Amino acid sequence: MANASAPPRRVLDTVQRENFADLVEPSRRSLVKVLEFSFEGQSISPKEVEVVLFDIYSLDSFAAACAARSFLGQGVHYEGVTRNGYKDIVDTNLEGKVVAMLGVCWKYMEMKELIQAENKILVLDSQEDSLTEDDINELGQYGSWIMTQPHFGAGVMAWEFFNRGKKVPLILRAIEDAHLGRRVFKDADALEDGIDALLEDVDITAQIRELNRAVVFKDELFLKFEEVLKSSQLARERVQAAISKGSGRRAEISKHQQASSSGVVRVFRHFPAWKCNVVIAQSKFEGRIAERLAQDLAQRCPGSEERCLGIVMDLSQTGVRVTLRSLDGGPPVAQIARHFGGCGSAMRAFFKKSSGSIESMFEQPEVMLRDVKALSCVCLSLSAGDLVTVMRRGEHHKESPMDDWSWGFKVHEPHKEGWLPTLSYSVYVAIFDKPSPGQGVEEVKEGDLVVAKVQRGSYAYGSRLPRGPIEALEKSWFPFDEDLFKRVHPSSVAAILEEAGFFTRKDIFA
């Protein structure tokens, strides 16, 4: 029988085993974990890998390639790629080989191109939601093996896979912490901001592009990283150098954040519950700017902090790069990025789109046509001309089943959120002719614009809008149903109201 008075067995956590407890915040050290791979039933073993692909824009992905190199050695093809897919590979003689994609965020069809060349692929990635479960299952039918772990960096995952049982080097833990933004290390923000100092200011992306070929085993980039990978003391020195460099950038980062502080609150059409503080800016600190935007919006919207995120849009000739950040417990921005063809983790993600498609991603602000008084504490009080963002419409309540209600918030006061009548901001256009059904009800012609004040069954009481400036409007009853009338897009409504003179006479629809 076990001795009941025996002291509990002391178990070392991962940080203690890897001997860097002095570098981390005690309250967050439990976030550092060991990833144990079970090779039973696994279709690819470490020694089978013949090609290693990594993302030239990601330090974490490059670290993963270096971790694989420490086990695989010479005779393996190493190549830095971008997110453009299979067509980006310099050496296309990969047919029939086992390819390891380490931290490379490719889409399903791009991975399938590799498989069609009779390749088996191994994917180790921290990017959450980069592939659906169906995608993973289908790729697995071809002998491929895919693991995505949002709580691990690709560098750490690769080390655990290729160097099973060995302690993860400190440099990989530092890169993992900066990549995931989980702030386990002391001075974590400074570490992330100065992360380029880990390799003494070597620009990995630029050096790989200058090579104009695949990276080989003895290239300087690999040799530099190998030194830091093998020496814990050197890794500590480089971590401190990165923190010092990041600390020196705080004033510059603060200036960029302040210059981009006037964001506009929008919502994505496909994710209407999440409020986005959006700015257009060009900065190498776009992630930090987006974080500040998320923080500012959360402070402005007490009670709905978990629905706030920050977005920086960087416009260039090739399109728009959209950087997304959320706070602890905030929206999982990887879902947004994946919907638009990008990738990321729960709190940080990105995607790229053509500049012409950006506006169509967001709900457009609606202009209030008349004053609305709140009927209860969950309704909005609004004035004619106010801008509102509608998050949901088409709701009916038992107290007034004939009325159509929407849920939204004031654009310039996003903390003010509640119900408002759908008719109070809507202009409708008739899509076909309909004769008068009887005395007291107007006929409708195709193209007629109508602003309705109340709806009763299949009829609405309101005004027909003439083209051009409006002096006065007559009110009448019109036949009204969803087959006859369609809502006019908010951008078109704004143009109609401008032409009518609404913005100088906001009592037109009173």
C-alpha positions in Angstrom: 0.0 0.0 0.0 1.4 3.4 -0.9 2.4 5.7 1.9 -0.4 8.3 2.2 2.0 10.8 3.8 4.5 10.7 1.0 5.1 14.1 -0.6 3.7 14.6 -4.1 6.1 13.8 -6.9 7.6 16.9 -8.4 7.3 17.0 -12.2 9.4 19.4 -14.2 7.5 21.4 -16.8 8.8 22.0 -20.3 10.4 25.3 -19.5 12.4 23.8 -16.6 13.5 20.8 -18.6 14.7 23.0 -21.4 16.5 25.3 -18.9 15.2 28.8 -19.8 12.9 29.5 -16.8 14.7 32.8 -16.1 13.7 34.1 -19.5 9.9 33.6 -19.2 6.9 35.1 -17.4 6.0 32.6 -14.6 2.3 33.1 -15.1 2.5 32.1 -18.8 5.2 29.3 -18.8 2.5 26.6 -18.9 1.8 27.6 -22.6 5.2 26.1 -23.6 4.6 22.4 -24.3 6.3 19.4 -25.8 4.6 17.9 -29.0 4.9 14.2 -28.9 4.6 12.5 -32.3 3.4 8.9 -32.5 4.8 7.2 -35.6 2.4 4.3 -35.4 0.2 4.3 -38.5 2.0 7.4 -39.8 2.6 7.3 -43.6 5.9 9.2 -43.6 8.9 8.8 -41.4 11.6 11.5 -40.9 14.3 9.6 -42.8 12.1 9.3 -45.9 12.0 13.1 -46.6 13.9 14.1 -49.7 12.7 17.7 -50.3 12.2 20.5 -47.7 10.1 23.5 -48.7 9.9 26.6 -46.5 8.4 30.1 -46.7 11.0 32.8 -47.4 8.8 35.4 -45.8 8.5 33.5 -42.5 11.3 33.2 -39.9 9.4 30.4 -38.2 9.2 28.5 -41.5 12.9 29.0 -42.1 13.6 27.8 -38.6 11.6 24.7 -39.3 13.8 24.0 -42.4 16.9 24.4 -40.2 15.5 22.0 -37.6 14.9 19.4 -40.4 18.4 20.0 -41.8 20.0 19.1 -38.4 18.6 15.6 -38.8 18.5 15.1 -42.6 22.0 16.5 -43.4 23.3 16.6 -47.0 21.7 15.0 -50.0 18.3 16.7 -49.3 16.8 19.4 -51.5 16.0 22.6 -49.6 14.0 25.3 -51.3 12.5 28.6 -50.1 9.1 29.3 -51.7 6.3 31.9 -51.4 2.6 31.4 -51.1 2.2 31.4 -54.9 2.2 27.6 -54.9 3.8 25.0 -57.1 4.7 27.3 -59.9 7.1 29.1 -57.6 9.5 26.1 -57.2 12.8 26.6 -58.9 13.7 23.0 -59.2 10.6 21.2 -60.6 12.3 17.8 -60.8 10.5 16.6 -57.7 8.5 13.8 -59.3 8.0 10.8 -57.0 9.8 12.3 -54.0 8.7 12.8 -50.4 8.3 16.5 -49.8 8.1 18.2 -46.4 6.2 21.5 -46.3 7.3 23.2 -43.1 5.3 26.3 -42.2 4.2 26.8 -45.8 0.7 28.1 -46.1 -0.5 26.6 -49.5 -4.0 26.0 -50.5 -5.5 22.6 -51.1 -5.3 22.8 -54.9 -1.6 23.8 -54.8 -0.8 20.8 -52.6 -2.8 18.6 -54.9 -0.5 19.6 -57.8 2.4 18.2 -55.9 0.6 15.0 -55.3 -0.3 14.7 -59.0 3.5 14.5 -59.6 3.4 11.3 -57.6 4.8 13.0 -54.5 4.0 12.2 -50.9 3.8 15.3 -48.8 4.4 15.9 -45.1 2.9 19.1 -43.8 3.8 20.6 -40.4 2.1 24.0 -39.9 1.0 26.3 -37.1 -1.5 28.0 -39.4 -5.0 27.3 -38.1 -7.7 26.4 -40.6 -5.3 26.4 -43.6 -7.0 23.2 -44.7 -10.5 21.7 -44.0 -10.9 18.3 -42.5 -12.1 17.0 -45.8 -9.0 18.4 -47.6 -6.8 16.6 -45.0 -8.6 13.3 -45.4 -8.4 13.5 -49.2 -4.7 14.3 -49.3 -4.2 11.5 -46.8 -5.6 9.0 -49.3 -2.5 9.6 -51.4 -0.1 8.7 -48.6 0.4 12.2 -47.4 0.5 13.2 -43.7 -0.7 16.6 -42.4 -0.5 18.1 -38.9 -1.6 21.6 -38.0 -1.0 22.7 -34.4 -2.0 26.3 -33.7 -0.3 26.3 -30.3 3.1 25.4 -31.7 5.5 27.1 -34.1 6.5 25.3 -37.2 10.2 25.3 -36.1 9.3 23.6 -32.8 7.1 21.1 -34.7 9.8 20.2 -37.1 12.3 19.8 -34.3 10.0 17.4 -32.4 9.3 15.5 -35.6 12.9 15.1 -36.9 14.8 15.1 -33.6 12.4 13.1 -31.5 13.3 13.0 -27.8 15.9 15.8 -27.9 15.3 19.1 -26.1 14.0 21.9 -28.2 16.7 24.6 -28.7 16.1 27.9 -27.1 16.2 29.8 -30.4 13.2 27.8 -31.7 11.3 28.6 -28.5 12.0 32.3 -28.9 10.9 32.3 -32.6 7.8 30.3 -31.7 6.8 32.8 -29.0 7.2 35.8 -31.4 5.4 34.0 -34.2 2.4 33.1 -32.1 2.4 36.3 -30.1 1.6 34.5 -26.9 4.0 36.6 -24.8 5.6 33.8 -22.7 9.1 35.4 -22.8 9.8 38.4 -20.7 9.8 41.6 -22.8 8.0 39.5 -25.5 6.8 42.5 -27.5 10.4 43.8 -27.7 11.6 40.4 -28.7 9.1 40.2 -31.5 9.8 43.7 -32.7 13.6 43.0 -32.8 13.4 39.4 -34.0 15.4 40.2 -37.1 18.5 40.6 -34.8 18.4 36.8 -34.0 20.6 36.3 -37.1 22.5 39.5 -36.7 20.3 41.4 -39.1 20.5 38.9 -41.9 17.6 39.5 -44.3 16.6 35.9 -45.1 14.1 36.8 -47.8 16.5 39.1 -49.7 19.4 36.6 -49.5 17.3 33.7 -50.8 16.0 35.8 -53.7 19.6 36.9 -54.6 20.6 33.3 -54.8 18.1 32.7 -57.6 18.3 29.0 -56.8 17.4 26.5 -54.1 19.3 26.8 -50.8 22.0 24.1 -50.3 23.3 22.4 -47.2 26.4 24.7 -46.7 24.8 28.0 -47.6 25.7 30.8 -45.2 22.1 31.2 -44.1 21.9 27.7 -42.8 25.4 27.8 -41.2 24.5 31.0 -39.3 21.4 29.5 -37.9 23.1 26.3 -37.1 25.5 28.1 -34.8 22.6 29.6 -32.8 20.7 26.3 -32.9 23.6 24.4 -31.3 24.7 26.9 -28.7 22.3 27.8 -25.9 24.6 30.5 -24.7 24.8 32.1 -28.2 21.0 31.8 -28.4 20.6 33.7 -25.1 22.9 36.4 -26.4 20.9 36.7 -29.6 17.6 36.8 -27.7 18.9 39.7 -25.6 20.1 41.4 -28.7 16.6 41.1 -30.3 15.0 42.5 -27.1 17.4 45.4 -27.1 16.7 46.2 -30.7 13.0 45.9 -30.2 13.1 48.2 -27.2 14.9 50.7 -29.3 12.1 50.7 -31.8 9.3 51.5 -29.3 9.2 55.2 -30.1 9.1 54.5 -33.8 6.3 52.0 -33.4 4.4 54.4 -31.2 4.6 57.0 -33.9 3.3 54.6 -36.5 0.4 53.6 -34.2 -0.6 57.2 -33.5 -0.4 58.1 -37.1 -2.9 55.3 -37.9 -5.1 55.7 -34.9 -8.2 57.1 -36.7 -9.8 53.9 -37.8 -13.2 53.4 -39.3 -15.4 50.7 -37.7 -16.7 48.2 -40.3 -18.1 44.6 -40.3 -17.4 41.9 -42.8 -20.5 40.8 -44.8 -19.7 37.1 -44.0 -18.8 37.8 -40.3 -21.3 40.5 -39.3 -21.0 40.0 -35.5 -17.4 41.1 -35.3 -16.5 44.8 -35.3 -13.4 45.8 -37.2 -11.3 48.9 -36.6 -9.9 49.5 -40.1 -7.2 51.8 -41.4 -5.3 52.0 -44.7 -1.6 52.3 -44.0 1.8 51.3 -45.2 4.1 50.3 -42.3 6.6 47.6 -41.4 4.8 47.5 -38.0 1.4 46.7 -39.4 0.8 44.0 -36.8 1.5 46.4 -33.9 -0.8 49.0 -35.5 -3.6 46.4 -35.9 -3.2 45.4 -32.2 -3.5 48.9 -31.1 -6.6 49.3 -33.2 -8.2 46.3 -31.6 -7.3 47.6 -28.1 -8.8 51.0 -28.9 -12.0 49.5 -30.2 -12.4 47.2 -27.3 -12.0 50.2 -24.9 -14.7 52.1 -26.8 -17.1 49.1 -26.7 -17.3 47.9 -23.1 -19.2 44.6 -22.8 -18.4 43.5 -26.4 -14.6 43.4 -26.2 -14.6 39.7 -27.4 -16.1 40.9 -30.8 -13.4 43.5 -31.6 -10.4 43.3 -33.9 -8.0 45.5 -35.7 -7.2 45.6 -39.4 -4.5 47.3 -41.4 -4.9 47.4 -45.2 -1.7 48.0 -47.2 -2.4 49.0 -50.8 0.2 48.3 -53.5 0.3 47.8 -57.3 -0.2 44.0 -56.8 -3.3 44.3 -54.6 -4.1 44.8 -50.9 -2.5 43.0 -48.0 -4.9 42.8 -45.1 -3.4 42.2 -41.6 -5.8 41.1 -38.9 -5.2 41.1 -35.1 -7.4 40.3 -32.2 -6.9 40.3 -28.4 -7.0 37.4 -25.9 -10.5 35.9 -26.1 -11.3 37.9 -29.3 -12.5 36.8 -32.7 -10.6 33.9 -34.2 -9.2 35.9 -37.1 -7.9 32.8 -38.9 -11.5 32.1 -39.9 -11.7 35.4 -41.7 -8.3 35.0 -43.4 -9.2 31.5 -44.6 -12.5 32.7 -46.0 -10.6 35.1 -48.2 -7.8 32.7 -49.2 -5.3 33.6 -46.5 -4.1 32.0 -43.3 -3.1 32.6 -39.7 -3.7 31.7 -36.1 -6.4 32.6 -33.6 -5.1 36.1 -32.8 -3.1 37.1 -35.9 -3.7 36.4 -39.6 -3.5 37.9 -43.1 -4.8 37.6 -46.6 -4.4 39.4 -50.0 -7.1 40.6 -52.3 -7.3 42.8 -55.4 -7.9 46.4 -54.6 -11.2 46.4 -56.5 -12.8 43.7 -54.3 -12.0 45.2 -50.9 -15.2 47.3 -50.5 -17.4 44.3 -51.4 -16.1 42.4 -48.4 -17.7 44.9 -45.9 -21.2 45.9 -45.1 -21.8 49.4 -46.3 -23.0 52.1 -43.9 -26.7 53.0 -44.1 -28.0 56.6 -43.9 -30.9 57.2 -41.6 -33.8 58.8 -43.5 -35.6 60.1 -40.4 -35.4 60.4 -36.7 -36.1 57.3 -34.6 -36.8 57.2 -30.9 -35.8 54.2 -28.9 -38.8 52.1 -27.8 -36.8 50.3 -25.1 -33.2 50.0 -23.7 -32.3 47.5 -26.5 -33.3 50.0 -29.3 -31.3 52.8 -30.8 -32.2 56.5 -30.8 -31.2 57.9 -34.1 -31.4 61.2 -36.1 -31.9 61.7 -39.8 -28.5 61.6 -41.5 -26.8 59.3 -38.9 -24.8 56.5 -40.3 -25.5 53.0 -39.0 -23.9 49.6 -39.8 -26.5 46.9 -40.0 -25.4 43.5 -38.8 -28.7 41.7 -39.1 -32.0 42.5 -40.7 -35.4 40.9 -41.4 -36.3 40.2 -37.8 -39.9 40.4 -36.4 -41.1 40.7 -32.8 -44.4 39.5 -31.3 -45.1 43.0 -30.0 -45.2 44.3 -33.6 -45.3 41.4 -36.0 -45.9 43.6 -39.0 -42.7 45.6 -38.6 -39.3 44.6 -39.9 -36.4 45.2 -37.5 -32.6 45.3 -38.0 -29.8 45.1 -35.5 -26.8 47.4 -35.8 -24.6 50.1 -34.4 -23.8 53.8 -34.9 -20.7 54.1 -37.1 -19.2 57.0 -35.1 -20.3 55.6 -31.8 -19.8 51.9 -32.2 -20.6 51.2 -28.5 -24.2 52.2 -29.2 -25.8 49.0 -30.6 -29.4 47.9 -30.8 -32.6 47.5 -32.8 -33.9 49.9 -35.4 -36.8 49.8 -37.9 -35.5 48.5 -41.3 -37.8 51.0 -43.1 -36.0 53.9 -41.4 -32.9 53.6 -43.6 -34.2 51.7 -46.7 -35.0 52.9 -50.2 -36.7 50.3 -52.4 -36.9 50.0 -56.2 -39.7 48.3 -58.1 -38.5 45.6 -60.4 -41.7 45.3 -62.4 -45.0 47.1 -63.0 -48.0 46.5 -60.8 -51.4 48.1 -61.3 -53.4 49.6 -58.4 -55.3 46.8 -56.6 -58.0 49.2 -55.6 -59.1 52.7 -54.4 -56.5 54.4 -52.2 -53.6 52.4 -53.4 -51.1 53.7 -56.0 -50.0 51.8 -59.0 -46.2 50.9 -59.3 -44.0 51.2 -62.3 -40.8 49.4 -62.9 -37.9 51.5 -61.6 -40.0 53.5 -59.1 -38.1 54.4 -55.9 -40.2 54.3 -52.7 -39.4 55.2 -49.1 -41.9 53.5 -46.8 -42.8 54.6 -43.3 -45.0 51.7 -42.2 -45.9 48.4 -43.6 -49.2 46.6 -43.1 -49.4 43.2 -44.6 -48.9 43.5 -48.4 -49.1 47.3 -48.3 -46.8 50.1 -47.3 -47.4 53.8 -46.5 -44.7 56.1 -47.8 -43.6 58.3 -50.7 -42.5 57.8 -54.3 -39.1 59.5 -54.9 -38.8 61.7 -58.0 -35.4 62.2 -59.7 -33.5 65.3 -58.8 -34.1 67.8 -55.9 -37.1 67.3 -53.7 -39.3 70.2 -52.5 -42.1 68.2 -50.9 -43.3 64.5 -50.9 -46.8 63.2 -51.0 -47.6 60.1 -49.0 -49.7 57.2 -50.3 -50.3 53.5 -49.9 -48.4 51.2 -52.3 -48.6 47.4 -52.9 -45.5 46.1 -51.1 -43.8 42.7 -51.0 -40.4 41.2 -51.5 -41.1 40.0 -55.0 -42.1 43.5 -56.2 -39.5 45.7 -54.3 -35.8 45.2 -53.7 -33.6 47.2 -51.3 -31.3 49.7 -53.0 -27.6 49.2 -52.2 -26.4 51.7 -49.6 -23.8 53.4 -51.9 -26.6 54.0 -54.5 -28.9 55.3 -51.7 -26.2 57.9 -50.7 -26.1 59.1 -54.3 -29.9 59.3 -54.6 -30.0 61.3 -51.3 -27.3 63.7 -52.4 -29.2 64.4 -55.7 -32.4 64.9 -53.7 -30.8 67.5 -51.4 -31.3 65.3 -48.3 -28.0 66.3 -46.6 -29.0 70.0 -46.6 -32.7 69.3 -45.7 -32.9 66.2 -43.5 -36.6 66.6 -42.7 -37.6 65.5 -46.2 -38.8 62.0 -45.0 -40.1 63.1 -41.6 
